[in-house]
Amino acid sequence: MASKTLNVLAIFAHPDDLSFFCSGTLAKWAEQEHKIYAICVTSGNVGTLRTDLKMEEVAKMREKELRAANEILGVKETLILGYPDGGFINAPELREKLVYYVRKYKADRVVTFDPWVAYEVHPDHLVVGRMASEAAAFAAFPLLYPEQIREGVEPYACSEVWFMGLLGHPPNCFVDISQTLEKKVRAALKFEATLTLLARLFAPNIDPTRVTSEDLKTLSKHADTLLRFMASTIGEKVKLKAAEAFFVQKTLPGHFDNFQQIMLEMLGNPPEPPKIC
């Protein structure tokens, strides 16, 4: 067991977002007996190319997949806020909700998207990453959303934000997931809706609007290979068999604790070498 049990809050836009980028790390932290909470902001209700499904059916399908995957990873609690998929998120409203959950769960570590990554076209990723980051930095202020405090949810100073996936800055932290890679793969393969959506990436000859059971087996094999390749390729950079990469920022009230880092980079000094976290 780790010396200190942390409360980790993963905040993401769509049910499958954790699977490719940080599920091996979440599984590792859960095995170390940290408490892992997951908040999926949207229902993911447009995440298909099939024309025979309604939005409500897609949302139910993806929720079922998410809960099955998170059970494998050891996530303690999974919440789905139910915002519509595809760029219709009320950002100020979302920030208030996320501040509430940072306080409620006493989140020491928030894992989310990097909202400053270049050429990210999906507005959900950008809004969720930005509001999650702000929630982590602002949850400590007692005069912000005081009605939450009156309801018994006290201010809480989150210690750090871990940006996952596509990054706007070189990663400064690598996590060895060689012992949890199998859980990552098993969890990711629960997302059958995602596999069909990515058919053109894995198997261009498969029609994503009409995927058969045999096609799904083929897509699962391709996804398995891709996940293992990604983990080993990232790991090679720091001499690990399998890894996931993050850009980690410590937090101060209302800020990141990065003033020295930004100044050094502005003056042309290279960043510190990444750490194995």
C-alpha positions as protocol buffer text, in pm:
chain_id: "A"
residue {
  index: 1
  type: MET
  ca { x: 0 y: 0 z: 0 }
}
residue {
  index: 2
  type: ALA
  ca { x: 122 y: 351 z: -77 }
}
residue {
  index: 3
  type: SER
  ca { x: 236 y: 564 z: 217 }
}
residue {
  index: 4
  type: LYS
  ca { x: -47 y: 812 z: 161 }
}
residue {
  index: 5
  type: THR
  ca { x: -383 y: 729 z: 9 }
}
residue {
  index: 6
  type: LEU
  ca { x: -478 y: 984 z: -255 }
}
residue {
  index: 7
  type: ASN
  ca { x: -817 y: 1078 z: -391 }
}
residue {
  index: 8
  type: VAL
  ca { x: -787 y: 1084 z: -771 }
}
residue {
  index: 9
  type: LEU
  ca { x: -1060 y: 1244 z: -982 }
}
residue {
  index: 10
  type: ALA
  ca { x: -1057 y: 1169 z: -1355 }
}
residue {
  index: 11
  type: ILE
  ca { x: -1269 y: 1421 z: -1547 }
}
residue {
  index: 12
  type: PHE
  ca { x: -1331 y: 1346 z: -1914 }
}
residue {
  index: 13
  type: ALA
  ca { x: -1576 y: 1423 z: -2192 }
}
residue {
  index: 14
  type: HIS
  ca { x: -1685 y: 1088 z: -2338 }
}
residue {
  index: 15
  type: PRO
  ca { x: -1715 y: 734 z: -2201 }
}
residue {
  index: 16
  type: ASP
  ca { x: -1414 y: 598 z: -2393 }
}
residue {
  index: 17
  type: ASP
  ca { x: -1173 y: 886 z: -2326 }
}
residue {
  index: 18
  type: LEU
  ca { x: -978 y: 721 z: -2046 }
}
residue {
  index: 19
  type: SER
  ca { x: -921 y: 392 z: -2225 }
}
residue {
  index: 20
  type: PHE
  ca { x: -645 y: 497 z: -2463 }
}
residue {
  index: 21
  type: PHE
  ca { x: -470 y: 761 z: -2254 }
}
residue {
  index: 22
  type: CYS
  ca { x: -462 y: 681 z: -1882 }
}
residue {
  index: 23
  type: SER
  ca { x: -646 y: 361 z: -1792 }
}
residue {
  index: 24
  type: GLY
  ca { x: -324 y: 171 z: -1719 }
}
residue {
  index: 25
  type: THR
  ca { x: -222 y: 444 z: -1476 }
}
residue {
  index: 26
  type: LEU
  ca { x: -563 y: 454 z: -1306 }
}
residue {
  index: 27
  type: ALA
  ca { x: -551 y: 76 z: -1265 }
}
residue {
  index: 28
  type: LYS
  ca { x: -204 y: 101 z: -1113 }
}
residue {
  index: 29
  type: TRP
  ca { x: -314 y: 369 z: -867 }
}
residue {
  index: 30
  type: ALA
  ca { x: -619 y: 161 z: -773 }
}
residue {
  index: 31
  type: GLU
  ca { x: -392 y: -137 z: -704 }
}
residue {
  index: 32
  type: GLN
  ca { x: -187 y: 92 z: -480 }
}
residue {
  index: 33
  type: GLU
  ca { x: -513 y: 155 z: -291 }
}
residue {
  index: 34
  type: HIS
  ca { x: -563 y: 513 z: -399 }
}
residue {
  index: 35
  type: LYS
  ca { x: -931 y: 604 z: -438 }
}
residue {
  index: 36
  type: ILE
  ca { x: -1023 y: 659 z: -803 }
}
residue {
  index: 37
  type: TYR
  ca { x: -1334 y: 857 z: -899 }
}
residue {
  index: 38
  type: ALA
  ca { x: -1447 y: 915 z: -1257 }
}
residue {
  index: 39
  type: ILE
  ca { x: -1669 y: 1189 z: -1397 }
}
residue {
  index: 40
  type: CYS
  ca { x: -1783 y: 1157 z: -1758 }
}
residue {
  index: 41
  type: VAL
  ca { x: -1927 y: 1494 z: -1858 }
}
residue {
  index: 42
  type: THR
  ca { x: -2132 y: 1396 z: -2164 }
}
residue {
  index: 43
  type: SER
  ca { x: -2348 y: 1096 z: -2238 }
}
residue {
  index: 44
  type: GLY
  ca { x: -2151 y: 1028 z: -2557 }
}
residue {
  index: 45
  type: ASN
  ca { x: -2484 y: 1008 z: -2735 }
}
residue {
  index: 46
  type: VAL
  ca { x: -2357 y: 1090 z: -3085 }
}
residue {
  index: 47
  type: GLY
  ca { x: -2059 y: 853 z: -3074 }
}
residue {
  index: 48
  type: THR
  ca { x: -2156 y: 623 z: -3358 }
}
residue {
  index: 49
  type: LEU
  ca { x: -2170 y: 614 z: -3737 }
}
residue {
  index: 50
  type: ARG
  ca { x: -2461 y: 370 z: -3735 }
}
residue {
  index: 51
  type: THR
  ca { x: -2791 y: 503 z: -3863 }
}
residue {
  index: 52
  type: ASP
  ca { x: -3014 y: 244 z: -3695 }
}
residue {
  index: 53
  type: LEU
  ca { x: -2967 y: 381 z: -3343 }
}
residue {
  index: 54
  type: LYS
  ca { x: -3125 y: 668 z: -3155 }
}
residue {
  index: 55
  type: MET
  ca { x: -2926 y: 900 z: -2930 }
}
residue {
  index: 56
  type: GLU
  ca { x: -3082 y: 747 z: -2619 }
}
residue {
  index: 57
  type: GLU
  ca { x: -2974 y: 399 z: -2729 }
}
residue {
  index: 58
  type: VAL
  ca { x: -2616 y: 513 z: -2793 }
}
residue {
  index: 59
  type: ALA
  ca { x: -2600 y: 682 z: -2453 }
}
residue {
  index: 60
  type: LYS
  ca { x: -2720 y: 366 z: -2275 }
}
residue {
  index: 61
  type: MET
  ca { x: -2476 y: 151 z: -2469 }
}
residue {
  index: 62
  type: ARG
  ca { x: -2179 y: 371 z: -2390 }
}
residue {
  index: 63
  type: GLU
  ca { x: -2271 y: 406 z: -2023 }
}
residue {
  index: 64
  type: LYS
  ca { x: -2283 y: 27 z: -1992 }
}
residue {
  index: 65
  type: GLU
  ca { x: -1942 y: 2 z: -2159 }
}
residue {
  index: 66
  type: LEU
  ca { x: -1791 y: 270 z: -1934 }
}
residue {
  index: 67
  type: ARG
  ca { x: -1911 y: 107 z: -1613 }
}
residue {
  index: 68
  type: ALA
  ca { x: -1783 y: -235 z: -1725 }
}
residue {
  index: 69
  type: ALA
  ca { x: -1444 y: -88 z: -1815 }
}
residue {
  index: 70
  type: ASN
  ca { x: -1412 y: 109 z: -1490 }
}
residue {
  index: 71
  type: GLU
  ca { x: -1492 y: -201 z: -1288 }
}
residue {
  index: 72
  type: ILE
  ca { x: -1189 y: -368 z: -1445 }
}
residue {
  index: 73
  type: LEU
  ca { x: -973 y: -66 z: -1362 }
}
residue {
  index: 74
  type: GLY
  ca { x: -1082 y: -53 z: -999 }
}
residue {
  index: 75
  type: VAL
  ca { x: -1262 y: 283 z: -1017 }
}
residue {
  index: 76
  type: LYS
  ca { x: -1448 y: 342 z: -690 }
}
residue {
  index: 77
  type: GLU
  ca { x: -1732 y: 555 z: -831 }
}
residue {
  index: 78
  type: THR
  ca { x: -1837 y: 660 z: -1181 }
}
residue {
  index: 79
  type: LEU
  ca { x: -2064 y: 960 z: -1246 }
}
residue {
  index: 80
  type: ILE
  ca { x: -2211 y: 1064 z: -1580 }
}
residue {
  index: 81
  type: LEU
  ca { x: -2325 y: 1426 z: -1584 }
}
residue {
  index: 82
  type: GLY
  ca { x: -2530 y: 1376 z: -1900 }
}
residue {
  index: 83
  type: TYR
  ca { x: -2437 y: 1684 z: -2102 }
}
residue {
  index: 84
  type: PRO
  ca { x: -2509 y: 1643 z: -2474 }
}
residue {
  index: 85
  type: ASP
  ca { x: -2222 y: 1520 z: -2688 }
}
residue {
  index: 86
  type: GLY
  ca { x: -2075 y: 1740 z: -2958 }
}
residue {
  index: 87
  type: GLY
  ca { x: -2008 y: 2090 z: -2830 }
}
residue {
  index: 88
  type: PHE
  ca { x: -2315 y: 2196 z: -2631 }
}
residue {
  index: 89
  type: ILE
  ca { x: -2160 y: 2224 z: -2285 }
}
residue {
  index: 90
  type: ASN
  ca { x: -2236 y: 2526 z: -2068 }
}
residue {
  index: 91
  type: ALA
  ca { x: -1882 y: 2597 z: -1945 }
}
residue {
  index: 92
  type: PRO
  ca { x: -1956 y: 2819 z: -1640 }
}
residue {
  index: 93
  type: GLU
  ca { x: -2222 y: 2576 z: -1522 }
}
residue {
  index: 94
  type: LEU
  ca { x: -1983 y: 2284 z: -1568 }
}
residue {
  index: 95
  type: ARG
  ca { x: -1705 y: 2457 z: -1374 }
}
residue {
  index: 96
  type: GLU
  ca { x: -1936 y: 2510 z: -1077 }
}
residue {
  index: 97
  type: LYS
  ca { x: -2031 y: 2142 z: -1080 }
}
residue {
  index: 98
  type: LEU
  ca { x: -1669 y: 2030 z: -1107 }
}
residue {
  index: 99
  type: VAL
  ca { x: -1563 y: 2257 z: -819 }
}
residue {
  index: 100
  type: TYR
  ca { x: -1835 y: 2085 z: -617 }
}
residue {
  index: 101
  type: TYR
  ca { x: -1698 y: 1739 z: -697 }
}
residue {
  index: 102
  type: VAL
  ca { x: -1335 y: 1838 z: -635 }
}
residue {
  index: 103
  type: ARG
  ca { x: -1451 y: 1951 z: -291 }
}
residue {
  index: 104
  type: LYS
  ca { x: -1683 y: 1657 z: -230 }
}
residue {
  index: 105
  type: TYR
  ca { x: -1426 y: 1393 z: -316 }
}
residue {
  index: 106
  type: LYS
  ca { x: -1139 y: 1596 z: -165 }
}
residue {
  index: 107
  type: ALA
  ca { x: -952 y: 1541 z: -489 }
}
residue {
  index: 108
  type: ASP
  ca { x: -576 y: 1551 z: -444 }
}
residue {
  index: 109
  type: ARG
  ca { x: -513 y: 1483 z: -811 }
}
residue {
  index: 110
  type: VAL
  ca { x: -727 y: 1569 z: -1114 }
}
residue {
  index: 111
  type: VAL
  ca { x: -668 y: 1384 z: -1442 }
}
residue {
  index: 112
  type: THR
  ca { x: -809 y: 1547 z: -1754 }
}
residue {
  index: 113
  type: PHE
  ca { x: -745 y: 1670 z: -2109 }
}
residue {
  index: 114
  type: ASP
  ca { x: -489 y: 1936 z: -2195 }
}
residue {
  index: 115
  type: PRO
  ca { x: -705 y: 2228 z: -2317 }
}
residue {
  index: 116
  type: TRP
  ca { x: -399 y: 2404 z: -2460 }
}
residue {
  index: 117
  type: VAL
  ca { x: -308 y: 2133 z: -2712 }
}
residue {
  index: 118
  type: ALA
  ca { x: -271 y: 2253 z: -3071 }
}
residue {
  index: 119
  type: TYR
  ca { x: -517 y: 2149 z: -3342 }
}
residue {
  index: 120
  type: GLU
  ca { x: -767 y: 1980 z: -3111 }
}
residue {
  index: 121
  type: VAL
  ca { x: -1091 y: 2009 z: -3303 }
}
residue {
  index: 122
  type: HIS
  ca { x: -1329 y: 1852 z: -3051 }
}
residue {
  index: 123
  type: PRO
  ca { x: -1486 y: 2127 z: -2838 }
}
residue {
  index: 124
  type: ASP
  ca { x: -1589 y: 1882 z: -2566 }
}
residue {
  index: 125
  type: HIS
  ca { x: -1226 y: 1793 z: -2495 }
}
residue {
  index: 126
  type: LEU
  ca { x: -1124 y: 2156 z: -2476 }
}
residue {
  index: 127
  type: VAL
  ca { x: -1410 y: 2273 z: -2256 }
}
residue {
  index: 128
  type: VAL
  ca { x: -1388 y: 1978 z: -2019 }
}
residue {
  index: 129
  type: GLY
  ca { x: -1010 y: 2006 z: -1987 }
}
residue {
  index: 130
  type: ARG
  ca { x: -1025 y: 2378 z: -1919 }
}
residue {
  index: 131
  type: MET
  ca { x: -1311 y: 2362 z: -1669 }
}
residue {
  index: 132
  type: ALA
  ca { x: -1156 y: 2064 z: -1489 }
}
residue {
  index: 133
  type: SER
  ca { x: -827 y: 2253 z: -1460 }
}
residue {
  index: 134
  type: GLU
  ca { x: -1000 y: 2562 z: -1326 }
}
residue {
  index: 135
  type: ALA
  ca { x: -1200 y: 2354 z: -1080 }
}
residue {
  index: 136
  type: ALA
  ca { x: -879 y: 2201 z: -946 }
}
residue {
  index: 137
  type: ALA
  ca { x: -719 y: 2543 z: -904 }
}
residue {
  index: 138
  type: PHE
  ca { x: -1022 y: 2729 z: -764 }
}
residue {
  index: 139
  type: ALA
  ca { x: -1186 y: 2475 z: -532 }
}
residue {
  index: 140
  type: ALA
  ca { x: -981 y: 2607 z: -239 }
}
residue {
  index: 141
  type: PHE
  ca { x: -1144 y: 2952 z: -238 }
}
residue {
  index: 142
  type: PRO
  ca { x: -1412 y: 2971 z: 35 }
}
residue {
  index: 143
  type: LEU
  ca { x: -1584 y: 3272 z: -125 }
}
residue {
  index: 144
  type: LEU
  ca { x: -1634 y: 3088 z: -456 }
}
residue {
  index: 145
  type: TYR
  ca { x: -1972 y: 2915 z: -477 }
}
residue {
  index: 146
  type: PRO
  ca { x: -2042 y: 2967 z: -104 }
}
residue {
  index: 147
  type: GLU
  ca { x: -2376 y: 2790 z: -136 }
}
residue {
  index: 148
  type: GLN
  ca { x: -2178 y: 2465 z: -171 }
}
residue {
  index: 149
  type: ILE
  ca { x: -2012 y: 2534 z: 164 }
}
residue {
  index: 150
  type: ARG
  ca { x: -2349 y: 2604 z: 324 }
}
residue {
  index: 151
  type: GLU
  ca { x: -2458 y: 2263 z: 198 }
}
residue {
  index: 152
  type: GLY
  ca { x: -2165 y: 2102 z: 380 }
}
residue {
  index: 153
  type: VAL
  ca { x: -1907 y: 2071 z: 100 }
}
residue {
  index: 154
  type: GLU
  ca { x: -1596 y: 2243 z: 227 }
}
residue {
  index: 155
  type: PRO
  ca { x: -1324 y: 2411 z: 15 }
}
residue {
  index: 156
  type: TYR
  ca { x: -1040 y: 2177 z: -76 }
}
residue {
  index: 157
  type: ALA
  ca { x: -695 y: 2248 z: -218 }
}
residue {
  index: 158
  type: CYS
  ca { x: -626 y: 2005 z: -500 }
}
residue {
  index: 159
  type: SER
  ca { x: -251 y: 1945 z: -530 }
}
residue {
  index: 160
  type: GLU
  ca { x: -200 y: 1878 z: -901 }
}
residue {
  index: 161
  type: VAL
  ca { x: -351 y: 1834 z: -1245 }
}
residue {
  index: 162
  type: TRP
  ca { x: -236 y: 1551 z: -1470 }
}
residue {
  index: 163
  type: PHE
  ca { x: -297 y: 1620 z: -1839 }
}
residue {
  index: 164
  type: MET
  ca { x: -346 y: 1303 z: -2042 }
}
residue {
  index: 165
  type: GLY
  ca { x: -349 y: 1211 z: -2408 }
}
residue {
  index: 166
  type: LEU
  ca { x: -269 y: 1474 z: -2669 }
}
residue {
  index: 167
  type: LEU
  ca { x: -47 y: 1730 z: -2499 }
}
residue {
  index: 168
  type: GLY
  ca { x: 42 y: 2090 z: -2573 }
}
residue {
  index: 169
  type: HIS
  ca { x: 372 y: 2050 z: -2389 }
}
residue {
  index: 170
  type: PRO
  ca { x: 629 y: 1767 z: -2380 }
}
residue {
  index: 171
  type: PRO
  ca { x: 539 y: 1517 z: -2109 }
}
residue {
  index: 172
  type: ASN
  ca { x: 718 y: 1559 z: -1778 }
}
residue {
  index: 173
  type: CYS
  ca { x: 592 y: 1240 z: -1618 }
}
residue {
  index: 174
  type: PHE
  ca { x: 583 y: 878 z: -1734 }
}
residue {
  index: 175
  type: VAL
  ca { x: 401 y: 602 z: -1548 }
}
residue {
  index: 176
  type: ASP
  ca { x: 517 y: 242 z: -1577 }
}
residue {
  index: 177
  type: ILE
  ca { x: 206 y: 40 z: -1667 }
}
residue {
  index: 178
  type: SER
  ca { x: 380 y: -288 z: -1751 }
}
residue {
  index: 179
  type: GLN
  ca { x: 191 y: -458 z: -1465 }
}
residue {
  index: 180
  type: THR
  ca { x: -149 y: -311 z: -1557 }
}
residue {
  index: 181
  type: LEU
  ca { x: -131 y: -317 z: -1937 }
}
residue {
  index: 182
  type: GLU
  ca { x: -357 y: -623 z: -1950 }
}
residue {
  index: 183
  type: LYS
  ca { x: -624 y: -438 z: -1751 }
}
residue {
  index: 184
  type: LYS
  ca { x: -592 y: -141 z: -1986 }
}
residue {
  index: 185
  type: VAL
  ca { x: -648 y: -361 z: -2290 }
}
residue {
  index: 186
  type: ARG
  ca { x: -937 y: -552 z: -2133 }
}
residue {
  index: 187
  type: ALA
  ca { x: -1106 y: -227 z: -2030 }
}
residue {
  index: 188
  type: ALA
  ca { x: -1060 y: -64 z: -2370 }
}
residue {
  index: 189
  type: LEU
  ca { x: -1208 y: -364 z: -2551 }
}
residue {
  index: 190
  type: LYS
  ca { x: -1532 y: -317 z: -2358 }
}
residue {
  index: 191
  type: PHE
  ca { x: -1601 y: -14 z: -2580 }
}
residue {
  index: 192
  type: GLU
  ca { x: -1754 y: -192 z: -2877 }
}
residue {
  index: 193
  type: ALA
  ca { x: -1926 y: 129 z: -2990 }
}
residue {
  index: 194
  type: THR
  ca { x: -1584 y: 296 z: -3009 }
}
residue {
  index: 195
  type: LEU
  ca { x: -1432 y: 7 z: -3201 }
}
residue {
  index: 196
  type: THR
  ca { x: -1699 y: 38 z: -3468 }
}
residue {
  index: 197
  type: LEU
  ca { x: -1654 y: 414 z: -3477 }
}
residue {
  index: 198
  type: LEU
  ca { x: -1280 y: 368 z: -3540 }
}
residue {
  index: 199
  type: ALA
  ca { x: -1325 y: 99 z: -3804 }
}
residue {
  index: 200
  type: ARG
  ca { x: -1178 y: 321 z: -4074 }
}
residue {
  index: 201
  type: LEU
  ca { x: -861 y: 355 z: -3867 }
}
residue {
  index: 202
  type: PHE
  ca { x: -823 y: -12 z: -3780 }
}
residue {
  index: 203
  type: ALA
  ca { x: -969 y: -179 z: -4088 }
}
residue {
  index: 204
  type: PRO
  ca { x: -1064 y: 44 z: -4385 }
}
residue {
  index: 205
  type: ASN
  ca { x: -1247 y: -244 z: -4553 }
}
residue {
  index: 206
  type: ILE
  ca { x: -1505 y: -266 z: -4271 }
}
residue {
  index: 207
  type: ASP
  ca { x: -1814 y: -47 z: -4304 }
}
residue {
  index: 208
  type: PRO
  ca { x: -1854 y: 130 z: -3964 }
}
residue {
  index: 209
  type: THR
  ca { x: -2227 y: 170 z: -4023 }
}
residue {
  index: 210
  type: ARG
  ca { x: -2280 y: -207 z: -4050 }
}
residue {
  index: 211
  type: VAL
  ca { x: -2033 y: -395 z: -3831 }
}
residue {
  index: 212
  type: THR
  ca { x: -2094 y: -768 z: -3795 }
}
residue {
  index: 213
  type: SER
  ca { x: -1991 y: -985 z: -3499 }
}
residue {
  index: 214
  type: GLU
  ca { x: -1699 y: -1115 z: -3706 }
}
residue {
  index: 215
  type: ASP
  ca { x: -1599 y: -761 z: -3794 }
}
residue {
  index: 216
  type: LEU
  ca { x: -1602 y: -676 z: -3423 }
}
residue {
  index: 217
  type: LYS
  ca { x: -1359 y: -958 z: -3349 }
}
residue {
  index: 218
  type: THR
  ca { x: -1127 y: -821 z: -3617 }
}
residue {
  index: 219
  type: LEU
  ca { x: -1152 y: -469 z: -3478 }
}
residue {
  index: 220
  type: SER
  ca { x: -1081 y: -596 z: -3126 }
}
residue {
  index: 221
  type: LYS
  ca { x: -761 y: -764 z: -3247 }
}
residue {
  index: 222
  type: HIS
  ca { x: -648 y: -445 z: -3419 }
}
residue {
  index: 223
  type: ALA
  ca { x: -729 y: -235 z: -3111 }
}
residue {
  index: 224
  type: ASP
  ca { x: -539 y: -478 z: -2889 }
}
residue {
  index: 225
  type: THR
  ca { x: -233 y: -445 z: -3113 }
}
residue {
  index: 226
  type: LEU
  ca { x: -257 y: -65 z: -3124 }
}
residue {
  index: 227
  type: LEU
  ca { x: -289 y: -27 z: -2745 }
}
residue {
  index: 228
  type: ARG
  ca { x: 14 y: -246 z: -2683 }
}
residue {
  index: 229
  type: PHE
  ca { x: 212 y: -64 z: -2951 }
}
residue {
  index: 230
  type: MET
  ca { x: 127 y: 277 z: -2801 }
}
residue {
  index: 231
  type: ALA
  ca { x: 228 y: 167 z: -2452 }
}
residue {
  index: 232
  type: SER
  ca { x: 557 y: 14 z: -2565 }
}
residue {
  index: 233
  type: THR
  ca { x: 644 y: 310 z: -2788 }
}
residue {
  index: 234
  type: ILE
  ca { x: 583 y: 559 z: -2509 }
}
residue {
  index: 235
  type: GLY
  ca { x: 776 y: 337 z: -2270 }
}
residue {
  index: 236
  type: GLU
  ca { x: 1079 y: 320 z: -2499 }
}
residue {
  index: 237
  type: LYS
  ca { x: 1138 y: 692 z: -2448 }
}
residue {
  index: 238
  type: VAL
  ca { x: 1218 y: 631 z: -2080 }
}
residue {
  index: 239
  type: LYS
  ca { x: 1338 y: 269 z: -2097 }
}
residue {
  index: 240
  type: LEU
  ca { x: 1016 y: 112 z: -1975 }
}
residue {
  index: 241
  type: LYS
  ca { x: 836 y: -187 z: -2129 }
}
residue {
  index: 242
  type: ALA
  ca { x: 501 y: -6 z: -2126 }
}
residue {
  index: 243
  type: ALA
  ca { x: 409 y: 344 z: -2014 }
}
residue {
  index: 244
  type: GLU
  ca { x: 161 y: 630 z: -2030 }
}
residue {
  index: 245
  type: ALA
  ca { x: 273 y: 992 z: -2058 }
}
residue {
  index: 246
  type: PHE
  ca { x: 140 y: 1302 z: -1881 }
}
residue {
  index: 247
  type: PHE
  ca { x: 211 y: 1671 z: -1836 }
}
residue {
  index: 248
  type: VAL
  ca { x: 171 y: 1735 z: -1464 }
}
residue {
  index: 249
  type: GLN
  ca { x: 117 y: 2076 z: -1312 }
}
residue {
  index: 250
  type: LYS
  ca { x: 120 y: 2147 z: -939 }
}
residue {
  index: 251
  type: THR
  ca { x: -153 y: 2385 z: -828 }
}
residue {
  index: 252
  type: LEU
  ca { x: -168 y: 2699 z: -619 }
}
residue {
  index: 253
  type: PRO
  ca { x: -496 y: 2875 z: -536 }
}
residue {
  index: 254
  type: GLY
  ca { x: -616 y: 3010 z: -870 }
}
residue {
  index: 255
  type: HIS
  ca { x: -292 y: 2919 z: -1052 }
}
residue {
  index: 256
  type: PHE
  ca { x: -53 y: 2650 z: -1156 }
}
residue {
  index: 257
  type: ASP
  ca { x: 275 y: 2648 z: -966 }
}
residue {
  index: 258
  type: ASN
  ca { x: 471 y: 2696 z: -1289 }
}
residue {
  index: 259
  type: PHE
  ca { x: 605 y: 3050 z: -1280 }
}
residue {
  index: 260
  type: GLN
  ca { x: 970 y: 2944 z: -1261 }
}
residue {
  index: 261
  type: GLN
  ca { x: 923 y: 2685 z: -1534 }
}
residue {
  index: 262
  type: ILE
  ca { x: 759 y: 2934 z: -1771 }
}
residue {
  index: 263
  type: MET
  ca { x: 1031 y: 3190 z: -1707 }
}
residue {
  index: 264
  type: LEU
  ca { x: 1309 y: 2940 z: -1775 }
}
residue {
  index: 265
  type: GLU
  ca { x: 1145 y: 2825 z: -2099 }
}
residue {
  index: 266
  type: MET
  ca { x: 1093 y: 3188 z: -2205 }
}
residue {
  index: 267
  type: LEU
  ca { x: 1467 y: 3245 z: -2157 }
}
residue {
  index: 268
  type: GLY
  ca { x: 1547 y: 2949 z: -2378 }
}
residue {
  index: 269
  type: ASN
  ca { x: 1643 y: 2696 z: -2113 }
}
residue {
  index: 270
  type: PRO
  ca { x: 1528 y: 2339 z: -2179 }
}
residue {
  index: 271
  type: PRO
  ca { x: 1277 y: 2186 z: -1939 }
}
residue {
  index: 272
  type: GLU
  ca { x: 1387 y: 1938 z: -1676 }
}
residue {
  index: 273
  type: PRO
  ca { x: 1408 y: 1575 z: -1793 }
}
residue {
  index: 274
  type: PRO
  ca { x: 1085 y: 1382 z: -1741 }
}
residue {
  index: 275
  type: LYS
  ca { x: 1032 y: 1174 z: -1430 }
}
residue {
  index: 276
  type: ILE
  ca { x: 909 y: 821 z: -1380 }
}
residue {
  index: 277
  type: CYS
  ca { x: 609 y: 882 z: -1154 }
}
